[in-house]
Amino acid sequence: MKILDKLIIKEFLKTYFFVVVMLILIVLVLDFTEKNDAYIRNDVPAMEILKYMGNYGLYLNNLLTPITVFIAVIFITSKMAGRTEIIAILSSGVSFMRLLRPFLFAAAMIGAVSFLLNGWVLPVATAGVTQFRITYLDKGQASTDPNIHIKVGPDAYAYLKRFYKFSNTGYDFTLEEIRDGQLLSKLSSDRIQWDTTKNVWRLENWRLRKIHEKGEEYTVGSELDTILSITPADFDLPVNHHETLKLPELSKQIKILEERGADNVSFYRIERYVRFMSPFAALILTFIGVIMSARKTRGGSGFQIAMGFLLAFFYILMFILSRTFAENGSSFPILAVWIPNIVFALTGLVLYKTVPR
């Protein structure tokens, strides 16, 4: 079986690579056709377009992995079944689980590479795609979106009407301390600016209102330096910031947000769950793919490949829905993220009962 193992692994990886490249090229051509007018209108440099397409290709590779793995394993297995090779292997006394070994080994290799890409390479590519779209397509403004709300501590909430990135300056700033639904203090200022030399925030025309059990204390001033658990970078984060962080950076950001008591920490936790969950999809889908296509059919492998597409798209749909469910406040987000793998793993075990012996 060692020679056959090497052959199966080689054919599996070669087919997987071919399918990945073909699908990515198709999507990149469609994406270029759609954005070509915007490239010309905004005079985007050719090198920037090529860099964007390279980064977007890496992003697509991660997105399309379930489809490409499923197609590759079904194509290889159905071709072997069509030539009665699987029947011959099983008739020689080789168990079906032993036949699965080279397929699962190749899938584990794909999963390991996927984990490395998700943890360290893909975030850089995603950040590049986001920056390209902001710079050349969306034409990012000098200021961030208006009416910024951010949690800076367990009981502290900051508000800015508008923040200007080029000068690190914000207007109509408010910092409120609220505990158990009661307002304890409110610090307001007309203008707030980041002091790069001292790494502190400077407030201009500030008003401080403290509420006590016996009354209120009101203080005003022209300038005040204060330290907050935020920097100008926190006002300029893209919506998909959690997707642009490498795995160590993601863990560090989660710790920072937990210390602040930030409400959006769940997005970062779920992103980390997903990065550890995704590589197992290759193993599970390979297991199902071999089982589905191990039988010889009269109609050839066309129907099996079509079923592979359908199941892979269903997996992606279930993954998107489960992630959305987790991000919208699920009590057990890690379980919600793992639902697609759990469902498909159980499906594979049920299908295993039907395989030829």
Residue, then its C-alpha position, 0 to 999 in steps of 0.5 A: m500500500k505504500i506505493l499506492d499511498k504516495l500515488i493517492i497523496k500526490e494525485f489528491l494534492k495535485t488535483y486540489f492545487f489545480v482546482v484552487v488555482m482555476l477557481i481563484l483565477i476565474v473569480l479574479v478575472l470576474d473581479f477585475t472586470e467588475k472593477n476595471d472602470a474604477y481602476i481607470r477612473n481613479d488612476v490606480p497603479a498597475m503594481e497596486i492592482l497586482k498586489y491587490m489581486g495577490n492578496y485577494g487570491l489568498y483570501l479566496n483560497n481560504l474561502l474556497t478550501p471546503i469546495t476545493v477539498f471536496i471536489a479534489v477528493i471526489f474526483i480522485t475517488s470516483k476515478m478510482a472507483g470507475r476503474t474498479e481500483i477500490i474494489a480490487i483494493l478492498s478485495s485484497g483484504v485492505s480495510f476501508m479505514r486503511l484506504l482512507r489513510p492517504f486521503l486523510f494524511a493529504a487532508a491533514m497537510i492541507g489543514a496544517v497549511s490552512f492553519l498557518l495561512n489563517g494565523w499569519v499570512l491571510p490577516v496580512a492579505t486581508a489588511g492589504v485588500t481592505q487598505f486598497r479598497i479604502t485608498y483607491l476604490d472607496k476613497g477614504q475621507a480625512s475623518t472617520d465616521p461621525n458619532i463614534h461610541i467606544k467602551v474604554g473601561p468596564d464602566a466607562y464609555a467615550y463618545l466623539k462626534r467626529f475624529y480627524k485622522f491626519s491631525n489626531t483631533g476629535y470634537d465634542f468629546t464625552l467620557e461617562e462613567i456609568r455603574d448599575g445604570q447610574l451616571l457617576s461622572k461626565l467629562s466633556s470637552d469641545r476638542i480632544q487631541w492626541d499628544t504624541t510626545k507625552n502619549v496622552w490626550r489633551l482636552e480643551n474647554w473641558r467640563l467635569r460633572k461628578i454626581h454624589e449621593k448628597g449632590e453634584e460637583y461641577t468643574v471647568g477648565s481650559e486644558l487638561d491632560t488625561i490618560l485613556s485606554i485608547t489611542p488614535a488607532d482605535f478610532d480608525l479601525p476597519v470593520n473587519h479589524h479582527e480579520t486583519l490581525k495575526l494569531p498572536e496579535l489577535s490574542k493580545q487584542i482580546k486581552i486588551l478588550e477584556e481589560r476594557g470590558a469592551d462589548n465587541v470583544s466577542f467578534y475577536r474571540i469568535e475569529r480566534y475560534v474560527r481559525f482553530m476550527s477551519p483546518f478540521a473542515a478539510l479532514i471532515l469533508t475528505f472523510i465524507g467525500v471518499i465515502m460518497s464516491a467510493r462506489k462505482t456508478r454507471g453515470g460516471s463521476g459527474f453526478q458525484i462532483a455535482m453533489g460535492f459542489l452542493l454539499a460544499f456550498f451547504y457547508i459554507l452556508m452553514f458556516i456563515l449562518s453559525r458564525t452570524f449566530a455566534e456574533n449576535g450573542s449566542s450563549f455558547p459561541i464556540l459551540a455555534v462556530w463548531i456546529p458545521n464541523i459537528v454536523f458534517a462529522l456526524t453525517g460522515l459517521v452515518l454514511y460510513k455505515t453504507v461504504p462497501r466492505 
